[in-house]
Amino acid sequence: MNDFGFDSFSPDYGFGGLSLDNTQSLGPYIPDAQECLSCGICVGSCPTYRIRPEENYGPRGRIRLLEKVVRRGEPLDANEQTALAACTQCQTCETLCPSKMAFSELYRQALEGDHFKPTRSLLVSWVLALAMGGEKTRQRLNRSIRIYQRSGLSRLLALLARLPLLKGIQPLLALLPVPHSPQPVAGFTQAQAEQPLGEVSVFTGCIANLFDTATHNATIKLLSRIGYDVTVVENQTCCGAAYAHNGEMNAAKSCLKQNLSAFANSNAVIYNSSGCGAYLNDYSELIADEDKKPDELPPFLDVLDYLEQSDGFHELQFKPLPTQVVVHEPCSQRNALKNQTLVYRLLEKIPGLRIEPLADNQICCGAGGTKMVTQPELANPMRDEKIAALSSSGAEILITTNHTCALHLTSGARDSGFTGRVMHPVQLLVEQLID
């Protein structure tokens, strides 16, 4: 049994000794920040603590670091910076916390302050810039990736990866789909139903726009089949989450503002990545900055919710598929959007499909936005636990709704010899859809 060190915590440790009468002295803290009781319930389910069982690599220790940064305005030493930056921001601690303390809100406040700056990966920044560099830039990047995969450049890059400037390139290259063959995404698709229901826009993001256009096309096909004209707005950009994970908060906010402008005239914006959706729906600071009311903002909606609530979807017919799938529930879906049950309900439309949850779904897979590139020493062991569960399940298909989780899990599955597929539920639905 783990000893979480309860005896080492005094009543005034962290926020435990703060009274409700002192809320004015807390600066930006929300009142619930006082409610950490140092009980340790969250610690055993923290993904980084499971891999590195040190106090500062769990939520309880990180709360002490957050207090130091935001409330007291003190800088962190190098080890404390590393421990706090290692957080995957999975929000499992919030879900388990009996006091419902908003850890992610505290973490965001620290990121926006002056005393906590995660080390930025120049490689991640470069990839994000390429991903959002326009269609011609993406085409050139796609050609380069295909040339890399068909040639012997992998050995050369393995040697070059020893250079400081290219640190992290090996974990990044391991995430590339094999083979890399992205499909074009149409800017406009007309409704395929007899009675059109209106027009919606699809959010395509950055990384998915490079590596998972198949999910975008499946999303568009389902939406058009149930009666919607579907538009892909050209001047949209990254949701901002990847920049936030990389410690670039100003860039993250700029992305969010650009998207709000791009989709200003959209009736509804449909996303298919739970990570993007969770970030897009976090409007609080932007509303305050621009004095906008919630009803003045374009609605960002999960494709799963949109399909489930549509009569047209439930009228569609699907071909039988007598096979087993396991469902990975991304942290952004379980702990932020809280709509993970929709995956099972929608897939039940496919006759003969046996659907099971992946074991230990409450534990993060380690992708953490960009953490799979910047801290593979923590992210890969987390991922390997998922792959072991996948292998034990006997399933032929792994379902997930988050693009970065999919890349991370696919890389691990490939290394393990798994011959099945990792895919988004809308892809499987489209494959079995009866035209």
N, C-alpha and C positions, 0 to 999 in steps of 0.2 A: 504493500500500500504506500502511495506517495506521501511524503511528509512535506506539506506546503508551507511549513514554517509559521504556523499561526502564533506560536509563542513569541516570535520576534517582532510582532506588530503591537505598538502601543495604541491606546484609544485615539490619540491625536495624529496617527500616521496617515499620510495622504490627506483625504478630505474628511476622515472620520470625526475629527475633533471640531469641525466648523459647525456653528449653529445657524439656524435659519435667519437669525437676526443679523448675520454678517453678510447677507447676499450683496449689499451695496459695495463691499470691499473686494468682491470677487472679480471686478472688471468685466471681461467679456463672458465669464462663465455663466452657463445656464444654472438655475437653482439646483437641478438634479445632480450637479457635479459633486455636491456634498455627500451624496448617498452611498459612496463606496464604503462598505463595512469591512473590507479586507477579509471577507469570509472564504475566498479561494474557490468558490463554486465554478468560476469561469476558467481557472488556471488549467485544469486537466484537459479541456477541450480546445485550448489555444494551439493552433497548428505549429507556430514557431517554438513554443515551450515544449511541445511533444518531441521535437527534434533536438532542441537545445534547452534542457531543463535548468535554466538559470532565471532568477527572479525578474530581471529586467527584460527577459524575452517572453514574459507573460503579461496579461492585462494589469494585474495588480501592481507589478513593478513599473509598468509603463505609466500608470496613473500617477505614481510618485514623480516620474520624469515630466509628465505633462504639467503637474502642479509647479514644478521647478521652473519650467519654461514660461508658462502663460501667467500664472498668478504672481510668482516672485520675480519674473523677468531675468532669470539667471541662465547663463549659457550651459550647455551640456559638454562633458568631456567627450573624447573621441569614441570611447567604448559605449557611452550612453547614447550618443548620436546613432551609432550603428545598431544598437538594440532597438531603439525607438523606430528607426527607419525600416527595420526588418518586418514590422507589422504588415500583414497582407490586407489589413482593413476589411476582414471578412465579416465583422460584426457578430460573430458567434457569442462573444462575451456579453454583448448587449441582450441577445436573445435569452441567455441563461441567467442574467443578473436579476436577483430577487428585488433589487431596488430600481431596476430599469434605468440604470445610469447610461446616458448617451455618450458612450466612449467615442464614437465616430465624430460627433460634433466637437468634442474636446480636441481630438486629433486634428481636425480641420483647422480649428483656431490656432493650434500650434504651428501648423504648416504655413498659415498666413502671417505669423509673427516673425520676429527678427532673430530668435535664438534657436530655432530648429530648422535646419536646411539639409534634407537628405542629399547625399552625393548624387549629382545628376550624371546620368550616363549619356555621354556625347553620342554614342552609337544609337541609343534609343531616340534621342532628339533628331538625329539624322534620318532614321527610318521614318519617323513620324512626318518629318518635312517632305520626304519623298512620297509618302502615302497620300499627302494632301497637296501634292504639287501639280495637280491637273491631270487630265486624261493622257496627254502625250508623255508626261513624266512617268506615269504608271505603266504605260505601254513599254517604254524603254527599260524600266525596272523589271517588268515581267520577262522581257527578252533576255535580260542579263541573268536572271534566275534560271531560265531554261538552259542557257549556255553553260552556266555553272554546273547544273545537274547532269548535263550530258558530257561534260569534259572531265579532265583530271584535276580541276582547280581546287577540289576539296583538300588534297594533300598540301598544296601550296598555302592555302588559307590556314590550315592547321599549324603550319610553321609561323606564318605571319601573326597568328593570334597571340604569340608570345610578346608582341610589341604592346607597350602601354596604351597606345592610341586605339588599338583594335581589341582591347580587353573586353570580353563578353561576346565576341563575334561567334565563337563556337556554339554557345547556347542558343544564339539567335538563328544560326544556320540550321541547327537541329530542329527548329520549329517549322521549317519550310515544308509545305505539302509536297509529297512525292507521288506522281510527277506534278509539277506546278503547271496547271492548265486552267487559268481563270476564264470564266464565261463573260461575254459582254452583257451589260445590264441596260435595258432599254430606258430611254428617258420618259417615254409615255406608253402606257398599255391600256387599250380600251376595254371597257367592261364586256364580259362574255355572256352576261345574263340577259334575258328578254326584257327585264325591267331594271334599268340602271338605278343604283342607290345613291350615286353622287361620286365625288372625287376625294381621294386620300393621297397623301404623300408618304413615301418610304424613306426612312433614315438609313443611310448606308455606312456612315462612319468612316474610319480610316483603315485599320488593319483588315477588317472584313472586306473592304472594298478592293483589297489586294488579294487576300487569301481565301475568301469564302463567298464569292459572288453567287455560287450555287444556291446558298440560303436566301440571298436577296431575290433571285429569280423564282425560287419556290414560293417565297412570300408574295411576290407580285402575281404569280399564277393563281394562287388560292384567292387572293383579294379580287382579282378580275373575274374569276369564276363565280364568286358569290354576288357580283354585281357592281363592283367599284371600278371607275377609271383610276388608274394608278400613275402618279407622277414621281419622278426622281429629280428633285430640285438640284440644279447644278452648283449653286454657290453654298451648299451646306459643307460642314467640315467635321472634324473629330468631335466627339461629345465633350472632350476635355478630361476624361478620367485618366487616360494614359499619361497626359501631361502632369496631372495632379500626383499620380503614383511616382512620377519621375522628379517630383519636387519643383515643378514649374507652374506655380499657382496662377501667376499672371496670364500665362499662355492658356491655362485651363479656363479661366474666366473669359478670355477673349473668344475662345471657341464657343462657349455657351452663348455669349452675346451675339456672335455671328450666326449661330443656328436660330436663335430667336428672331433675328432679322430675316434670315432666309425663308423661314416657315411662317412669317407673319400673316400671310394670306391663306394658309392651309386650314382646311376644316378639321383635319386630324393628321397627326404625324405618327406613322406606325414604325416601331422598331422591333427587331428580332433578336437583339442581344441583351440579355438581362443586365450585364454590366453597364452598357450604354444607357439603358432605360433608367437604372437606379440613379445614375449621375444626372441625366437630363431632367429628371423630376425633382432634383434638389435645387429649388429656385430661391431659397430664402435670402441669401446675400444679394443676388442680382435684383430681386424685387426692391430691396432696400436701396440699392445703388441707383436704380433708374426710376424709382417711385412708380412702379407698375403694379397694378392689381392682378391677382391670379387669373381673373376672367379675361384679362387683356393678353394673356400669353397663349401661344398655340398649344393645344393638348397633345402630349406625347403618350402614346398608348402601346401596350404590348400586343404583338400580333396574336398571341395565344388568347388574351382576353377578348380581342376584337373578333376572332373566329368563334370562340365559345358563345359569345353573346349574339351571334348572327344566325338568324333562321336559315339563311342560304347555306351556311356551312353544314348544318345538320341535315340538309336535304341532299348533300353530295353522297355519292356511292364510292366505295373503295374495294379493290380486289383483295381477296384473302392472302395472308402471309403467315403460314404456319411456322413461325420461328420465335426465338426468345430474344428479347432486348432487355437491357438494364438501363436505368435512368440515373444519370449523374445530376444532382441538384446543386447548381452553382450557389455560392454564398450570397451573391447579389440577388438571386431569385428567392432563396429561402429566408434570408434575414432582412432584406430591404424591400423587395417587391411583394414577398410573401404570397406568391401565386404558383408554387411548385406543383400543386395538385392538378393544375390544368393540363400539364404534359400527359399525365396518365389518362385523364378524361378524354382528351382529343385523340390519343393513340388508340383508345378502345374502339374507335370507329373502324379500325382495320380488323376484319374478321380473322380469327385464328392467331392473332398476335399475343404472345405471352409476355407480359410486362411486369418487371420487378424493379424495385429501387436498388441502386448500387449500395453495397454495405458501407456503413459509417458515412452516410451522406452529410451528416452534421459537421464533418471535419473538412476543412479547406483542402483543395487539391494542390495549392501552392502557387498557382499562376499569379494571383495578386496583381493583375494589371500588367506591370512590367517586371515584377519580382522574379519571374521565371528566367529572365535574362540577367538581371542585376544581382541576384543572389541564388544561383543554381545549387549551391551547397545546402541550402534549406529547402528550396522549391522542389528539387528532384526527389529527395526522400519522401516528401509528402505525396508527390505524384506516384511514386512507386508503390505506395500503400494502396492507392486506387487501382493501379494496374494489377496488383496481386488479387484484389477483390474481383476485378473484371475476369481474370483468368479462372478464379474459383467458381464463378457464376455459370460458366459454360455458355454464356450469351454470344451471339454472333454480331450484335450491333450494340454500340454504346451511344446513348442519346444524351445530349447536353444542349443548353440554350445560350451558352456564353461562348463567344468566338475565341477569346484568349484561353479559356479553359480547354476548348476543343483542340487548339494548337498544341497546348502543353500535354494533354492526355494522348493525343495522336502520336506525338514524338515518343512518349514512354511506351505506348502500345506497340509501335513499330519496333522499338529496340527489344521488346520482350518476345517478339515473334508472333504477336496476335495478328491473325489474318482476316479478322472481321473489319467492320467500319465504325468510325466515329462520326456522328452526324447530328444535325439539328432536327427536331421533330417535324418541322414543316417540309423538310426534304423527303422524309419517309412518307409523309402524307401525300405529297405530289407523285412520288414513285408509284404509289398504290392507287392513285386517283383514276377512276373510270371516266374517260373522256366522253 
